[in-house]
């Protein structure tokens, strides 16, 4: 971590806080205009990318793939629960959790089964099984969030980087 003064960190916090808040606000409005309901899925991708990977572009592909694997696994679990009952669901859930935990711990398949996979499994098993699920809307909301946040924030960070370089010169 860089040794920034308190003033520099406060300025950076205010600027990024305002930009990110506006980005999330506009994302929510546009999602609603598009008729997307599961806006939280796109916001969860953003949260993960921001807080766990600190906007590292070199991790974005594995974050996308891992979270999509988590969504797919939960769709399978949801299908099992609603078509074969709780006993089959519980056995499958234990198997899925073991496999995902194993690959998270060993990091054998980091592009497929990773922390993003585990996050989406954790949230979806809590949320999606308590309510009716529309996985098409969830996937569309997620995809829109991935595109929205990665494009806008890439532009914002490039612009802020250019300003910092210009200011330093």
PyMOL CGO cylinders between C-alpha atoms (Angstrom):
from pymol import cmd
from pymol.cgo import CYLINDER

trace = [
    CYLINDER, 0.00, 0.00, 0.00, 1.24, 3.44, -0.87, 0.3, 1, 1, 1, 1, 1, 1,
    CYLINDER, 1.24, 3.44, -0.87, 2.12, 5.90, 1.87, 0.3, 1, 1, 1, 1, 1, 1,
    CYLINDER, 2.12, 5.90, 1.87, -0.52, 8.52, 1.21, 0.3, 1, 1, 1, 1, 1, 1,
    CYLINDER, -0.52, 8.52, 1.21, -1.20, 11.39, 3.52, 0.3, 1, 1, 1, 1, 1, 1,
    CYLINDER, -1.20, 11.39, 3.52, -4.51, 11.61, 5.32, 0.3, 1, 1, 1, 1, 1, 1,
    CYLINDER, -4.51, 11.61, 5.32, -5.54, 14.48, 3.03, 0.3, 1, 1, 1, 1, 1, 1,
    CYLINDER, -5.54, 14.48, 3.03, -4.78, 12.43, -0.09, 0.3, 1, 1, 1, 1, 1, 1,
    CYLINDER, -4.78, 12.43, -0.09, -6.75, 9.45, 1.24, 0.3, 1, 1, 1, 1, 1, 1,
    CYLINDER, -6.75, 9.45, 1.24, -9.69, 11.68, 2.18, 0.3, 1, 1, 1, 1, 1, 1,
    CYLINDER, -9.69, 11.68, 2.18, -9.74, 13.30, -1.29, 0.3, 1, 1, 1, 1, 1, 1,
    CYLINDER, -9.74, 13.30, -1.29, -9.48, 9.90, -2.96, 0.3, 1, 1, 1, 1, 1, 1,
    CYLINDER, -9.48, 9.90, -2.96, -12.23, 8.53, -0.71, 0.3, 1, 1, 1, 1, 1, 1,
    CYLINDER, -12.23, 8.53, -0.71, -14.57, 11.41, -1.49, 0.3, 1, 1, 1, 1, 1, 1,
    CYLINDER, -14.57, 11.41, -1.49, -13.95, 11.34, -5.25, 0.3, 1, 1, 1, 1, 1, 1,
    CYLINDER, -13.95, 11.34, -5.25, -14.26, 7.56, -5.56, 0.3, 1, 1, 1, 1, 1, 1,
    CYLINDER, -14.26, 7.56, -5.56, -17.16, 7.44, -3.10, 0.3, 1, 1, 1, 1, 1, 1,
    CYLINDER, -17.16, 7.44, -3.10, -19.14, 9.96, -5.16, 0.3, 1, 1, 1, 1, 1, 1,
    CYLINDER, -19.14, 9.96, -5.16, -18.28, 8.28, -8.47, 0.3, 1, 1, 1, 1, 1, 1,
    CYLINDER, -18.28, 8.28, -8.47, -19.12, 4.79, -7.23, 0.3, 1, 1, 1, 1, 1, 1,
    CYLINDER, -19.12, 4.79, -7.23, -22.34, 5.90, -5.54, 0.3, 1, 1, 1, 1, 1, 1,
    CYLINDER, -22.34, 5.90, -5.54, -23.51, 7.62, -8.74, 0.3, 1, 1, 1, 1, 1, 1,
    CYLINDER, -23.51, 7.62, -8.74, -22.50, 4.56, -10.77, 0.3, 1, 1, 1, 1, 1, 1,
    CYLINDER, -22.50, 4.56, -10.77, -24.57, 2.25, -8.54, 0.3, 1, 1, 1, 1, 1, 1,
    CYLINDER, -24.57, 2.25, -8.54, -27.52, 4.67, -8.49, 0.3, 1, 1, 1, 1, 1, 1,
    CYLINDER, -27.52, 4.67, -8.49, -27.62, 5.01, -12.28, 0.3, 1, 1, 1, 1, 1, 1,
    CYLINDER, -27.62, 5.01, -12.28, -27.15, 1.23, -12.64, 0.3, 1, 1, 1, 1, 1, 1,
    CYLINDER, -27.15, 1.23, -12.64, -30.24, 0.68, -10.47, 0.3, 1, 1, 1, 1, 1, 1,
    CYLINDER, -30.24, 0.68, -10.47, -32.30, 3.17, -12.48, 0.3, 1, 1, 1, 1, 1, 1,
    CYLINDER, -32.30, 3.17, -12.48, -31.25, 1.74, -15.86, 0.3, 1, 1, 1, 1, 1, 1,
    CYLINDER, -31.25, 1.74, -15.86, -31.84, -1.82, -14.60, 0.3, 1, 1, 1, 1, 1, 1,
    CYLINDER, -31.84, -1.82, -14.60, -35.37, -0.84, -13.61, 0.3, 1, 1, 1, 1, 1, 1,
    CYLINDER, -35.37, -0.84, -13.61, -35.96, 0.79, -16.99, 0.3, 1, 1, 1, 1, 1, 1,
    CYLINDER, -35.96, 0.79, -16.99, -34.83, -2.48, -18.63, 0.3, 1, 1, 1, 1, 1, 1,
    CYLINDER, -34.83, -2.48, -18.63, -37.28, -4.40, -16.45, 0.3, 1, 1, 1, 1, 1, 1,
    CYLINDER, -37.28, -4.40, -16.45, -34.58, -6.27, -14.53, 0.3, 1, 1, 1, 1, 1, 1,
    CYLINDER, -34.58, -6.27, -14.53, -35.63, -7.37, -11.06, 0.3, 1, 1, 1, 1, 1, 1,
    CYLINDER, -35.63, -7.37, -11.06, -32.59, -9.10, -9.59, 0.3, 1, 1, 1, 1, 1, 1,
    CYLINDER, -32.59, -9.10, -9.59, -30.41, -5.98, -9.62, 0.3, 1, 1, 1, 1, 1, 1,
    CYLINDER, -30.41, -5.98, -9.62, -28.61, -7.24, -6.53, 0.3, 1, 1, 1, 1, 1, 1,
    CYLINDER, -28.61, -7.24, -6.53, -26.80, -9.86, -8.68, 0.3, 1, 1, 1, 1, 1, 1,
    CYLINDER, -26.80, -9.86, -8.68, -24.99, -7.16, -10.67, 0.3, 1, 1, 1, 1, 1, 1,
    CYLINDER, -24.99, -7.16, -10.67, -24.32, -5.17, -7.51, 0.3, 1, 1, 1, 1, 1, 1,
    CYLINDER, -24.32, -5.17, -7.51, -22.93, -8.28, -5.82, 0.3, 1, 1, 1, 1, 1, 1,
    CYLINDER, -22.93, -8.28, -5.82, -20.46, -8.76, -8.66, 0.3, 1, 1, 1, 1, 1, 1,
    CYLINDER, -20.46, -8.76, -8.66, -19.44, -5.10, -8.24, 0.3, 1, 1, 1, 1, 1, 1,
    CYLINDER, -19.44, -5.10, -8.24, -19.10, -5.53, -4.47, 0.3, 1, 1, 1, 1, 1, 1,
    CYLINDER, -19.10, -5.53, -4.47, -16.91, -8.60, -4.88, 0.3, 1, 1, 1, 1, 1, 1,
    CYLINDER, -16.91, -8.60, -4.88, -14.72, -7.03, -7.54, 0.3, 1, 1, 1, 1, 1, 1,
    CYLINDER, -14.72, -7.03, -7.54, -14.34, -3.83, -5.47, 0.3, 1, 1, 1, 1, 1, 1,
    CYLINDER, -14.34, -3.83, -5.47, -13.81, -5.27, -2.00, 0.3, 1, 1, 1, 1, 1, 1,
    CYLINDER, -13.81, -5.27, -2.00, -12.09, -8.59, -2.57, 0.3, 1, 1, 1, 1, 1, 1,
    CYLINDER, -12.09, -8.59, -2.57, -10.06, -7.90, -5.71, 0.3, 1, 1, 1, 1, 1, 1,
    CYLINDER, -10.06, -7.90, -5.71, -9.78, -4.10, -5.40, 0.3, 1, 1, 1, 1, 1, 1,
    CYLINDER, -9.78, -4.10, -5.40, -10.79, -3.56, -9.06, 0.3, 1, 1, 1, 1, 1, 1,
    CYLINDER, -10.79, -3.56, -9.06, -7.91, -5.65, -10.44, 0.3, 1, 1, 1, 1, 1, 1,
    CYLINDER, -7.91, -5.65, -10.44, -8.61, -6.02, -14.15, 0.3, 1, 1, 1, 1, 1, 1,
    CYLINDER, -8.61, -6.02, -14.15, -6.40, -9.10, -14.39, 0.3, 1, 1, 1, 1, 1, 1,
    CYLINDER, -6.40, -9.10, -14.39, -8.86, -10.95, -12.10, 0.3, 1, 1, 1, 1, 1, 1,
    CYLINDER, -8.86, -10.95, -12.10, -12.08, -9.93, -13.80, 0.3, 1, 1, 1, 1, 1, 1,
    CYLINDER, -12.08, -9.93, -13.80, -12.35, -12.99, -16.08, 0.3, 1, 1, 1, 1, 1, 1,
    CYLINDER, -12.35, -12.99, -16.08, -11.93, -15.46, -13.23, 0.3, 1, 1, 1, 1, 1, 1,
    CYLINDER, -11.93, -15.46, -13.23, -14.41, -13.43, -11.14, 0.3, 1, 1, 1, 1, 1, 1,
    CYLINDER, -14.41, -13.43, -11.14, -16.98, -13.58, -13.94, 0.3, 1, 1, 1, 1, 1, 1,
    CYLINDER, -16.98, -13.58, -13.94, -16.45, -17.29, -14.63, 0.3, 1, 1, 1, 1, 1, 1,
    CYLINDER, -16.45, -17.29, -14.63, -16.41, -18.18, -10.93, 0.3, 1, 1, 1, 1, 1, 1,
    CYLINDER, -16.41, -18.18, -10.93, -19.59, -16.30, -10.17, 0.3, 1, 1, 1, 1, 1, 1,
    CYLINDER, -19.59, -16.30, -10.17, -21.34, -17.78, -13.23, 0.3, 1, 1, 1, 1, 1, 1,
    CYLINDER, -21.34, -17.78, -13.23, -20.34, -21.25, -12.03, 0.3, 1, 1, 1, 1, 1, 1,
    CYLINDER, -20.34, -21.25, -12.03, -21.84, -20.36, -8.63, 0.3, 1, 1, 1, 1, 1, 1,
    CYLINDER, -21.84, -20.36, -8.63, -25.08, -19.25, -10.29, 0.3, 1, 1, 1, 1, 1, 1,
    CYLINDER, -25.08, -19.25, -10.29, -25.19, -22.43, -12.41, 0.3, 1, 1, 1, 1, 1, 1,
    CYLINDER, -25.19, -22.43, -12.41, -24.58, -24.67, -9.39, 0.3, 1, 1, 1, 1, 1, 1,
    CYLINDER, -24.58, -24.67, -9.39, -27.35, -22.92, -7.48, 0.3, 1, 1, 1, 1, 1, 1,
    CYLINDER, -27.35, -22.92, -7.48, -29.72, -23.29, -10.42, 0.3, 1, 1, 1, 1, 1, 1,
    CYLINDER, -29.72, -23.29, -10.42, -29.01, -27.02, -10.30, 0.3, 1, 1, 1, 1, 1, 1,
    CYLINDER, -29.01, -27.02, -10.30, -29.63, -27.10, -6.56, 0.3, 1, 1, 1, 1, 1, 1,
    CYLINDER, -29.63, -27.10, -6.56, -32.84, -25.09, -6.96, 0.3, 1, 1, 1, 1, 1, 1,
    CYLINDER, -32.84, -25.09, -6.96, -34.01, -27.54, -9.64, 0.3, 1, 1, 1, 1, 1, 1,
    CYLINDER, -34.01, -27.54, -9.64, -33.24, -30.52, -7.40, 0.3, 1, 1, 1, 1, 1, 1,
    CYLINDER, -33.24, -30.52, -7.40, -35.07, -28.97, -4.45, 0.3, 1, 1, 1, 1, 1, 1,
    CYLINDER, -35.07, -28.97, -4.45, -38.22, -28.20, -6.41, 0.3, 1, 1, 1, 1, 1, 1,
    CYLINDER, -38.22, -28.20, -6.41, -38.29, -31.42, -8.43, 0.3, 1, 1, 1, 1, 1, 1,
    CYLINDER, -38.29, -31.42, -8.43, -36.89, -34.09, -6.11, 0.3, 1, 1, 1, 1, 1, 1,
    CYLINDER, -36.89, -34.09, -6.11, -37.41, -32.73, -2.61, 0.3, 1, 1, 1, 1, 1, 1,
    CYLINDER, -37.41, -32.73, -2.61, -35.40, -31.71, 0.40, 0.3, 1, 1, 1, 1, 1, 1,
    CYLINDER, -35.40, -31.71, 0.40, -33.49, -34.98, 0.92, 0.3, 1, 1, 1, 1, 1, 1,
    CYLINDER, -33.49, -34.98, 0.92, -31.97, -34.98, -2.57, 0.3, 1, 1, 1, 1, 1, 1,
    CYLINDER, -31.97, -34.98, -2.57, -31.30, -31.25, -2.28, 0.3, 1, 1, 1, 1, 1, 1,
    CYLINDER, -31.30, -31.25, -2.28, -29.46, -31.64, 1.04, 0.3, 1, 1, 1, 1, 1, 1,
    CYLINDER, -29.46, -31.64, 1.04, -27.24, -34.43, -0.29, 0.3, 1, 1, 1, 1, 1, 1,
    CYLINDER, -27.24, -34.43, -0.29, -26.44, -32.41, -3.41, 0.3, 1, 1, 1, 1, 1, 1,
    CYLINDER, -26.44, -32.41, -3.41, -25.80, -29.25, -1.37, 0.3, 1, 1, 1, 1, 1, 1,
    CYLINDER, -25.80, -29.25, -1.37, -23.32, -31.07, 0.87, 0.3, 1, 1, 1, 1, 1, 1,
    CYLINDER, -23.32, -31.07, 0.87, -21.53, -32.44, -2.21, 0.3, 1, 1, 1, 1, 1, 1,
    CYLINDER, -21.53, -32.44, -2.21, -21.42, -29.01, -3.89, 0.3, 1, 1, 1, 1, 1, 1,
    CYLINDER, -21.42, -29.01, -3.89, -20.15, -27.32, -0.74, 0.3, 1, 1, 1, 1, 1, 1,
    CYLINDER, -20.15, -27.32, -0.74, -17.42, -29.93, -0.30, 0.3, 1, 1, 1, 1, 1, 1,
    CYLINDER, -17.42, -29.93, -0.30, -16.24, -29.60, -3.91, 0.3, 1, 1, 1, 1, 1, 1,
    CYLINDER, -16.24, -29.60, -3.91, -16.29, -25.80, -3.89, 0.3, 1, 1, 1, 1, 1, 1,
    CYLINDER, -16.29, -25.80, -3.89, -14.53, -25.62, -0.52, 0.3, 1, 1, 1, 1, 1, 1,
    CYLINDER, -14.53, -25.62, -0.52, -11.92, -28.14, -1.64, 0.3, 1, 1, 1, 1, 1, 1,
    CYLINDER, -11.92, -28.14, -1.64, -11.11, -26.18, -4.78, 0.3, 1, 1, 1, 1, 1, 1,
    CYLINDER, -11.11, -26.18, -4.78, -11.11, -22.87, -2.88, 0.3, 1, 1, 1, 1, 1, 1,
    CYLINDER, -11.11, -22.87, -2.88, -8.65, -24.23, -0.34, 0.3, 1, 1, 1, 1, 1, 1,
    CYLINDER, -8.65, -24.23, -0.34, -6.37, -26.00, -2.82, 0.3, 1, 1, 1, 1, 1, 1,
    CYLINDER, -6.37, -26.00, -2.82, -6.71, -23.37, -5.57, 0.3, 1, 1, 1, 1, 1, 1,
    CYLINDER, -6.71, -23.37, -5.57, -6.50, -26.15, -8.19, 0.3, 1, 1, 1, 1, 1, 1,
    CYLINDER, -6.50, -26.15, -8.19, -9.06, -24.56, -10.54, 0.3, 1, 1, 1, 1, 1, 1,
    CYLINDER, -9.06, -24.56, -10.54, -8.93, -20.86, -9.68, 0.3, 1, 1, 1, 1, 1, 1,
    CYLINDER, -8.93, -20.86, -9.68, -10.58, -19.74, -12.90, 0.3, 1, 1, 1, 1, 1, 1,
    CYLINDER, -10.58, -19.74, -12.90, -13.60, -21.98, -12.41, 0.3, 1, 1, 1, 1, 1, 1,
    CYLINDER, -13.60, -21.98, -12.41, -14.15, -22.58, -8.69, 0.3, 1, 1, 1, 1, 1, 1,
    CYLINDER, -14.15, -22.58, -8.69, -13.00, -19.62, -6.63, 0.3, 1, 1, 1, 1, 1, 1,
    CYLINDER, -13.00, -19.62, -6.63, -14.05, -17.12, -3.98, 0.3, 1, 1, 1, 1, 1, 1,
    CYLINDER, -14.05, -17.12, -3.98, -16.62, -15.58, -6.33, 0.3, 1, 1, 1, 1, 1, 1,
    CYLINDER, -16.62, -15.58, -6.33, -18.18, -19.03, -6.81, 0.3, 1, 1, 1, 1, 1, 1,
    CYLINDER, -18.18, -19.03, -6.81, -18.44, -19.46, -3.07, 0.3, 1, 1, 1, 1, 1, 1,
    CYLINDER, -18.44, -19.46, -3.07, -19.93, -16.00, -2.56, 0.3, 1, 1, 1, 1, 1, 1,
    CYLINDER, -19.93, -16.00, -2.56, -22.66, -16.55, -5.15, 0.3, 1, 1, 1, 1, 1, 1,
    CYLINDER, -22.66, -16.55, -5.15, -23.46, -20.02, -3.76, 0.3, 1, 1, 1, 1, 1, 1,
    CYLINDER, -23.46, -20.02, -3.76, -23.71, -18.61, -0.24, 0.3, 1, 1, 1, 1, 1, 1,
    CYLINDER, -23.71, -18.61, -0.24, -26.04, -15.78, -1.22, 0.3, 1, 1, 1, 1, 1, 1,
    CYLINDER, -26.04, -15.78, -1.22, -28.14, -17.72, -3.72, 0.3, 1, 1, 1, 1, 1, 1,
    CYLINDER, -28.14, -17.72, -3.72, -28.76, -20.68, -1.44, 0.3, 1, 1, 1, 1, 1, 1,
    CYLINDER, -28.76, -20.68, -1.44, -30.01, -18.28, 1.22, 0.3, 1, 1, 1, 1, 1, 1,
    CYLINDER, -30.01, -18.28, 1.22, -32.06, -16.08, -1.11, 0.3, 1, 1, 1, 1, 1, 1,
    CYLINDER, -32.06, -16.08, -1.11, -33.21, -18.19, -4.03, 0.3, 1, 1, 1, 1, 1, 1,
    CYLINDER, -33.21, -18.19, -4.03, -34.55, -21.11, -2.03, 0.3, 1, 1, 1, 1, 1, 1,
    CYLINDER, -34.55, -21.11, -2.03, -36.75, -18.92, 0.10, 0.3, 1, 1, 1, 1, 1, 1,
    CYLINDER, -36.75, -18.92, 0.10, -38.46, -17.29, -2.88, 0.3, 1, 1, 1, 1, 1, 1,
    CYLINDER, -38.46, -17.29, -2.88, -39.52, -18.12, -6.40, 0.3, 1, 1, 1, 1, 1, 1,
    CYLINDER, -39.52, -18.12, -6.40, -36.55, -17.85, -8.70, 0.3, 1, 1, 1, 1, 1, 1,
    CYLINDER, -36.55, -17.85, -8.70, -36.29, -16.36, -12.14, 0.3, 1, 1, 1, 1, 1, 1,
    CYLINDER, -36.29, -16.36, -12.14, -32.83, -17.43, -13.21, 0.3, 1, 1, 1, 1, 1, 1,
    CYLINDER, -32.83, -17.43, -13.21, -33.14, -15.78, -16.61, 0.3, 1, 1, 1, 1, 1, 1,
    CYLINDER, -33.14, -15.78, -16.61, -33.69, -12.39, -14.97, 0.3, 1, 1, 1, 1, 1, 1,
    CYLINDER, -33.69, -12.39, -14.97, -30.93, -13.14, -12.48, 0.3, 1, 1, 1, 1, 1, 1,
    CYLINDER, -30.93, -13.14, -12.48, -28.47, -13.92, -15.29, 0.3, 1, 1, 1, 1, 1, 1,
    CYLINDER, -28.47, -13.92, -15.29, -29.52, -10.86, -17.29, 0.3, 1, 1, 1, 1, 1, 1,
    CYLINDER, -29.52, -10.86, -17.29, -29.19, -8.63, -14.21, 0.3, 1, 1, 1, 1, 1, 1,
    CYLINDER, -29.19, -8.63, -14.21, -25.81, -10.16, -13.44, 0.3, 1, 1, 1, 1, 1, 1,
    CYLINDER, -25.81, -10.16, -13.44, -24.56, -9.77, -17.03, 0.3, 1, 1, 1, 1, 1, 1,
    CYLINDER, -24.56, -9.77, -17.03, -25.76, -6.18, -17.15, 0.3, 1, 1, 1, 1, 1, 1,
    CYLINDER, -25.76, -6.18, -17.15, -23.95, -5.47, -13.88, 0.3, 1, 1, 1, 1, 1, 1,
    CYLINDER, -23.95, -5.47, -13.88, -20.72, -7.03, -15.13, 0.3, 1, 1, 1, 1, 1, 1,
    CYLINDER, -20.72, -7.03, -15.13, -20.79, -5.00, -18.35, 0.3, 1, 1, 1, 1, 1, 1,
    CYLINDER, -20.79, -5.00, -18.35, -21.96, -1.80, -16.66, 0.3, 1, 1, 1, 1, 1, 1,
    CYLINDER, -21.96, -1.80, -16.66, -19.47, -1.74, -13.80, 0.3, 1, 1, 1, 1, 1, 1,
    CYLINDER, -19.47, -1.74, -13.80, -16.46, -3.05, -15.70, 0.3, 1, 1, 1, 1, 1, 1,
    CYLINDER, -16.46, -3.05, -15.70, -16.87, -0.60, -18.60, 0.3, 1, 1, 1, 1, 1, 1,
    CYLINDER, -16.87, -0.60, -18.60, -17.72, 2.49, -16.58, 0.3, 1, 1, 1, 1, 1, 1,
    CYLINDER, -17.72, 2.49, -16.58, -15.09, 1.90, -13.92, 0.3, 1, 1, 1, 1, 1, 1,
    CYLINDER, -15.09, 1.90, -13.92, -12.41, 1.11, -16.47, 0.3, 1, 1, 1, 1, 1, 1,
    CYLINDER, -12.41, 1.11, -16.47, -13.06, 4.48, -18.09, 0.3, 1, 1, 1, 1, 1, 1,
    CYLINDER, -13.06, 4.48, -18.09, -13.22, 6.26, -14.72, 0.3, 1, 1, 1, 1, 1, 1,
    CYLINDER, -13.22, 6.26, -14.72, -9.96, 4.73, -13.47, 0.3, 1, 1, 1, 1, 1, 1,
    CYLINDER, -9.96, 4.73, -13.47, -8.17, 5.52, -16.73, 0.3, 1, 1, 1, 1, 1, 1,
    CYLINDER, -8.17, 5.52, -16.73, -9.39, 9.12, -16.53, 0.3, 1, 1, 1, 1, 1, 1,
    CYLINDER, -9.39, 9.12, -16.53, -8.35, 9.43, -12.88, 0.3, 1, 1, 1, 1, 1, 1,
    CYLINDER, -8.35, 9.43, -12.88, -4.97, 7.89, -13.71, 0.3, 1, 1, 1, 1, 1, 1,
    CYLINDER, -4.97, 7.89, -13.71, -4.48, 10.35, -16.56, 0.3, 1, 1, 1, 1, 1, 1,
    CYLINDER, -4.48, 10.35, -16.56, -5.40, 13.22, -14.23, 0.3, 1, 1, 1, 1, 1, 1,
    CYLINDER, -5.40, 13.22, -14.23, -2.92, 12.00, -11.61, 0.3, 1, 1, 1, 1, 1, 1,
    CYLINDER, -2.92, 12.00, -11.61, -0.14, 11.74, -14.19, 0.3, 1, 1, 1, 1, 1, 1,
    CYLINDER, -0.14, 11.74, -14.19, -0.98, 15.18, -15.56, 0.3, 1, 1, 1, 1, 1, 1,
    CYLINDER, -0.98, 15.18, -15.56, -1.06, 16.65, -12.04, 0.3, 1, 1, 1, 1, 1, 1,
    CYLINDER, -1.06, 16.65, -12.04, 2.32, 15.09, -11.17, 0.3, 1, 1, 1, 1, 1, 1,
    CYLINDER, 2.32, 15.09, -11.17, 3.97, 16.55, -14.27, 0.3, 1, 1, 1, 1, 1, 1,
]
cmd.load_cgo(trace, "trace")
